[in-house]
Amino acid sequence: MIALHGHLVDAGELHRSAEVFTPDVVYDLSDFGQGQVTGIAALTEAALALGAANPVAHHVTNVVIEEMDDGRVRARSTGLGVMADGSCGSVTYEDTVVRAADGWRICHAGCWRGACR
């Protein structure tokens, strides 16, 4: 599920975001000047608004999964984005994942700028 997000974005399949996120996902994009985005529709709009400023390739690595006391899961990972001009950037994700009727889904995503640019 963590890797699927990058595959869907890279393939332009944002309509499949419900395979990764809960309908009411809260996605913290404060480091990118967008505050918190709530819901799949708003998250899709934010991605589309970036247009060509989006990375052309998303990669995820260093995934650490921790079970929380309340049955949820914390997933921490590093994301690497390759831009159209060949530059790259990194982010740190800290996601809260819940078990939904149709599988595990991210209900809260935190995304912070990394060090490489």
Secondary structure by P-SEA (a helix, b strand, c coil): caaaaaaaaaaccccccccccccbbbbbcccccccccccaaaaaaaaaaaccccccbbbbcbbbbbbccccbbbbbbbbbbbcccccbbbbbbbbbbbbccccbbbcbbbbbbcccc
